Amino acid sequence: MNPFSMNLLLLAADDASLTAAEQTVSDSTIGWVAFLAVIAVIVVPFVVGNLLANVLKMRDYGTKIGIVLFSLTLGLTPFVSRAVTGQNPLSAIDLGIDLAGGANMTFQVDRAAAAAEDKEITGEVMDKMVAAVGRRVNPTGTEEVTVRKVGEDRLEVIVPGADQEKVEQVKRDVTNLGELEFALLATDVDHSDLIDLARERGDESTEIFRDGKLVAKWRRSARDNEGNLKVFPGERVHTRTRTINGKEATEFLVVVDPDPKRRITGRLLKSVREQFSDRGLAVGFTFNDRGGYLFQQLTSKYQPRQGADYKSRLAVLLNDEIHSAPTINAVIGATGQIDGNFSQEEIDELISVLNAGALEVPLIKEPVSEFTVSPQLGVDVQKKGFTAIIIGTIAVFVVTLGYYLTAGFVADVCLAINIVLVLGAMSLIDATFTLPGLAGLVLTIGMAVDANVLIFERIREEREKGSSLRMAIKNGFEKAFSTIFDANVTTLITAVVLYYIGTDQVKGFAVTLFIGIIMSMFSAVYIGRLIFDIAEHKRWITDLKMFCIIRPENWNFLGKKGMAAVLSLILIGIGLAAVATRGADNLDIDFRGGSMVTFKFEGEAPPIEEVRSHLESQFEKNISLERLSVVDNGQEQTLFRMRTIEPNAQNVSDKIKEAFADHNFELVQQHVTLGEVVQIPESEAPTPDDEPADQFAGGSRIKVSLSESMLPNSLAEEAESALKTMERYKASDDLITASSVSGEGSKVNEIELSVASAVNAADVKTMLEVLKTDLEKDPHFEEINTFDTAVAGETKTAAITAMVFSLLAIIGYLWVRFQRVSFGLAACAALIHDVLIVLGLLALGAYLSGNPVGSILMLEDFKINLPIVAAFLTIIGYSLNDTIVVFDRIREVRGKNPALTTNMVNESLNQTLSRTLLTSITTLIVVLILYAIGGEGIHGFAYCLVLGVIVGTYSSIFI
């Protein structure tokens, strides 16, 4: 080694040492930062708590203050960490697809295809499917994509924040079987017996069996990245020409091993990677030990023979199409390369699929249900939802502070901490905020007031009895605790049931409600008690003045039970009659099957009545239509959301297009721009004898840009449509090809057309105009939601099961807590009463939606969907909360008396009336704000809650 080379090596070694040292320092720094962060979150709050306790001269409260500071620090940590790193603190909150845009798709196993392959659908198979699909749609593991099993034979894929191009790519990745197989092309020297057998079977046979075992099969080649069928010329290779779908296609006879265990498939792959070959991009692969052994045996058997005038060809099949047919020039072991003249997009997709592995069982390509929202619409929904939260929260703070004064201020502090804890907990467990979840947060704030009202009313009672302030605070919290506990546990039951039966959006509501209830109990009972104790000990408060608008009276509520019964029966009767009259129209697509799409028009939007009349000409009366207003770049736009029982999105698209075909209403559709026609130069290099001549040399090339991706179709299908269009103008796919090309921007795609010189210029011009018309014919959807009938039936069953299970669980809990089953049955009678009345008023609201009264009341054609079921279960929880407060007071008034008299019940109702009405008024303010400005996505949900609060308050007293 010369000195110069040695110096280079020494320098390289020094550099390596420096890099290693830097890496050590970096790792050490990260470790120290993590350690200090843990100390700051866990240790510092307790240290500060004890310091504050010493300053206040209340050392016994050090740990309690530390617990409060620790919980608050933990809740703020996700937001502070984002702010410290220069990110938006609110980015710590994960938004669901209804708030951020994206797609939620459910795919079903193709049971018929699985049965044909003798594959049973088991839990183990579905777990493997989840893993394989997860690797396909999220190969790096860094994307926020969720894949999970639903039911016995379905997979749910959730892609938040994705535009339609990404969604279509996910669909292809999910359903692509990814079956890779290495076999041989049959030659008349090595496989004359198989060729004779294939001839005997006739031209219609595609698979050749001998002694009941598959020994050969006819397979055609795939298309290259320019749309041409790949050609594999070679001496003695056996082929046939057959007409398939009206076109002539060349098929190759492929030899397979009779023993399935010896076939070389993608299941034997160890790794796949991108490589470069003499012809461009290629796929390199490495087999595991068994794969390498079988591949070595195969290539050893068919390596070049001395004196032979041909070479054997290896067939590389992907999803039963031949992508490559390289000659076997030597013995190959565990490592090889697939050279198929691939484009970069094909390489990326191929590597993703092969690395993920073949699917255990095939999936139906079209999702059985799909919920897709454009990011634009998601942002608008976000703004309305957050606005409702802010206004609702302010309203609760003002009412509480105004009525309870000093105690109200303490309650507001507890509510503020409660919000921080809920948001922090949601962020720490990576829970997703959905639109119903935001509604759940607002509802949690409203219901959190209930605990404070119960405590404050108890404190008021104790003060009126002559107790000291310290004793009144102590007794107020202790006496209210059992009621708060019972009321919140029953609501937790409904939240758990909702989580197990709901879709992703409903789960978001359930998680928010669950966390909100726990945090509201902690903030009201623990933090509130701590603040009161400290303030009273330090003499910061010497009395608690409160307004008292509603004082206990000796009202004979049970004396009005006959009148209440008649009123309830009338309301239930009218409502159920309305429900029966509407029939299946009561159900949304979640429970009936169908599609929901949102579209808009160019220019000024037409009146909703005219839009409805045109749509009904195609869909008859089986639609419901909403008018939406969104703000995009400071400009208000009008969208229309239509629901129909037609489950096929493409059929819906075709009917909408037909509805406005002969009218001056112009739907927002795909915009197509035809690029400049560029001459393809003649190739100067001679064409090798074993390769076909470039038939496009001397022809022309055009790029067609699409500014909007169509929702039901993928770009690949548009390219196929382009080919069909060209065939009408004396141009077969041998003379014109189409390929997808990525353009600039999230919503720009291109189809590149190559036209052979055999097509004259006049035909090209005519073809392009027709192609432009064909590609611009379909509307662009801002969101889409489809439910297959089978999925809708299962959803309906799950919803009914959830309602029944919730009621049974509540009866059981109240039976245990109050020692008599009659309490549980009485509570369930009130709950069923509330649900029936709200159900009837929901149908009546839909009937009134088309007239001036309905417009004033903001009524719509409400239909029962999963968010509405969530509202029903929430009404059950809320009404039960009210009822338990009364039950608890009845138990207290009765004491040890075995009898339960009318006077006892009346006395209990009078004593709890102020609490019942105050909580109802506060919660009603919140849900009214949700109803008025929360946006269309939760309009029906909020409508049910408004009715539920009113009816629940009434039923808690009378029913």
Secondary structure, DSSP 4 states (H G I P E B T S, - for coil): --HHHHHHHHHHHHHHHHHHHHHHHHHHHHHHHHHHHHIIIIIHHHHHHHHHHHHTT-GGGHHHHHHHHHHHHHHHHHHHHHHHTTS-GGGGSEE-HHHH-EEEEEEEB-HHHHHHTT----HHHHHHHHHHHHHHH-TTS-S--EEEEETTTEEEEEEET--HHHHHHHHHHHH----EEEEEE-BTTT-HHHHHHHHHH-TT--EEEETTEEEEEEEEBPB-TTSPBP----TTB-EEEEEETTEEEEEEEEE--SSGGG-EEGGGEEEEEEEEETTEEEEEEEE-HHHHHHHHHHHHHTSPPTT-S---BEEEEETTEEEE--B--S---SEEEE-----HHHHHHHHHHHHH---SS-B-SS-SEEEEE-HHHHHHHHHHHHHHHHHHHHHHHHHHHHHHTHHHHHHHHHHHHHHHHHHHHHHHTTPEE-HHHHHHHHHHHHHHHHHHHHHHHHHHHHHHTT--HHHHHHHHHHHHHHHHHHHHHHHHHHHHHHHHH--HHHHHHHHHHHHHHHHHHIIIIIIHHHHHHHHHHTTS-S------SS------SGGGHHHHHHHHHHHHHHHHHHHHHHGGGGB-HHHH-EEEEEEEBSSSPPPHHHHHHHHHHHHTT-EEEEEEEEEETTEEEEEEEEEES---HHHHHHHHHHHTTTSS--B-B--EEE---EEPPPP-SPPPTTS---TTTTSEEEEEEESS--SSS-HHHHHHHHHHHHHTTT--TTTEEEEEEE-SSTT-EEEEEEE-TTS-HHHHHHHHHHHHHHHTSSBPPSEEEEE-HHHHHHHHHHHHHHHHHHHHHHHHHHHHHHS-HHHHHHHHHHHHHHHHHHHHHHHHHHHHTTSHHHHHTT-----B-HHHHHHHHHHHHHHHHHHHHHHHHHHHHHTT-S---HHHHHHHHHHHHHHHHHHHHHHHHHHHHHHHHS-GGGHHHHHHHHHHHHHHHHHHHH-
